[in-house]
Amino acid sequence: MAGRNHLYIPGPTNVPHEVLSAMHAPMEDHRSPKFPAIFKPLLEDMKKVFRTEKGQCFIFPATGTAGWEIALTNTLNPGDKVIIYRFGQFSHLWAEMAKRLGFDVEIHQETWGKGIPLDKLEARLKEDKNHEIKAVLATHNETATGVTSDIAGVRKALDAAGHPALLFVDGVSSIASLDFRMDEWGVDGAISGSQKGFMLPAGGAFLCFSQKALKATETSQYPRCFLDLRDQMNQNKDGYTPYTPALPILYGLRKALDLLLEEGMDNVYARHHRLAEGTRRAIAAWGMKLCAHPGFESNTVSAVVVPEDKDAREVISTAFNKYNLSLGAGLSELSGKVFRIGHVGDMNDVSMLGAFAGVEMAMLDCGFDIKPGSGVAAAVEYYRSTEK
Ligand SMILES: *Cc1c(COP(=O)(O)O)cnc(C)c1O
């Protein structure tokens, strides 16, 4: 098929040309005296994206899933109690991981479409007088449902309860695209990955830990080796890594950080909000609804609920086979019920309008009762009338 594939899944996201070019470079000796000059500034500049001065950043040749494991196994002890609210496939997988790793996981089921219930969390933390809960696992942006939780609110709940639990945040599909504040929100472990807001291929787990979390690595008896933060700390202080780093990811990250910081993080958040709002206007004009309940809408991904007599999988396969447009699938219990439009990373007005046009064609082909051009028109008006 002529023309490029149009990628609108919420990860991997589109990699900007400048980043692709930066990755296309010869390999080098990662133990050479020149390497720290590449590596150290990456760890420093990443702090500006996580918004921390007190925390310490880490890069593992891995993915976000490893980040979940790194947070848990470096700071806790086997059998420790952790609490998690489950409201989508990613919070589900993190909870399952914690179980498989031998932690005592207190799982609270929430409606898929809502986020962390702050009042319930606060009540539960207040009830835990003996501080048996050692960590709160919070999914900032549930990519499966397009739901964003209020992490500042989670911190407030912990503080209101005077609870010392560590706060671990899955920011894989939020950090570098949605407002995130490591220090201000008192996050102890922030977990991200290269292939979403950072606009890189998968292959980098990008993490940040507070001093409190780093202190906990000293008392953690959990067996660990490849994912041991202490080995990273020992080597990172001199600008090296305990094993071979994924060099192309590092070269790409240099460029991606330059692009993000040049745009300015507040502008990056505002752009994602604006592009997402246009998407929501288009969806409303089609007469369709988000999976996300009001107040929880994500600015990086929209999960669109199809009418009950329709199968979202058909929309996705038509979009791909006929129009070379890749949409996100409904995961697990949402399979067939939603398709997802990713609006994260290297996107602008016209790239979003292309997605809406393609989605309209695919939905019309699948017999949806929508007016051709209605979603595009709503977004055109919104984008034209709002400041970048
Ligand atoms: C993508 C994603 C992950 C998983 O990351 P991998 O890089 O695939 O391991 C975890 N959490 C959230 C919220 C995600 O969007």
The ligand as a MOL file (V3000), in Angstrom:
LIG
                    3D

  0  0  0     0  0            999 V3000
M  V30 BEGIN CTAB
M  V30 COUNTS 15 15 0 0 0
M  V30 BEGIN ATOM
M  V30 1 C 2.5250 0.3310 28.1550 0
M  V30 2 C 2.2190 0.2790 29.6010 0
M  V30 3 C 2.8690 -0.6030 30.4690 0
M  V30 4 C 3.7420 -1.7240 30.0020 0
M  V30 5 O 4.9110 -1.3340 29.5380 0
M  V30 6 P 5.8320 -2.3090 28.6710 0
M  V30 7 O 6.8290 -1.3320 28.1960 0
M  V30 8 O 4.9940 -2.9040 27.5960 0
M  V30 9 O 6.3980 -3.3130 29.5820 0
M  V30 10 C 2.6080 -0.5110 31.8200 0
M  V30 11 N 1.7380 0.3780 32.2890 0
M  V30 12 C 1.0680 1.2170 31.4980 0
M  V30 13 C 0.0900 2.1660 32.0980 0
M  V30 14 C 1.2800 1.1890 30.1250 0
M  V30 15 O 0.6180 2.0260 29.3170 0
M  V30 END ATOM
M  V30 BEGIN BOND
M  V30 1 1 1 2
M  V30 2 1 2 3
M  V30 3 2 2 14
M  V30 4 1 3 4
M  V30 5 2 3 10
M  V30 6 1 4 5
M  V30 7 1 5 6
M  V30 8 2 6 7
M  V30 9 1 6 8
M  V30 10 1 6 9
M  V30 11 1 10 11
M  V30 12 2 11 12
M  V30 13 1 12 13
M  V30 14 1 12 14
M  V30 15 1 14 15
M  V30 END BOND
M  V30 END CTAB
M  END
